[in-house]
Amino acid sequence: MRVLGVDPGLADTGWGVVDFDGGHYRPVSFGTISTSPKERIQDRIYTIATDLGTLLGKYECSVVAMEDIFFTKNITSAIPVAKVIGAVIFRFSELGVPVYLY
């Protein structure tokens, strides 16, 4: 099974692809998707969701593991991340790939 792991963020979204054979994980690739605060938020979110969808197809991943939202003191910074998570879940749902939040 090939897994796409996602650490969502508006400025930087981290991603990694691993193969899992039932007992061992093997790294395949990793990187970040960066967006500029000079762009409109909807354009930034669109870029992240689109790029992750492209990565999903490129690496032929069958499942997505994504970090769920959490915050401690600053809920304002959590709101844009929540928007990213929603858009990414929507994109993967369109592609028929299950998403598990952790």
Protein Blocks (a to p, Z undefined) as FASTA:
>chain_A
ZZddddddfklccddddddehjaccdfbdcdddddfkbcfklmmmmmmmmmmmmmmmnop
abdcddddddfklmmlmmmmmmmmmmmmmmmmmnopacddZZ
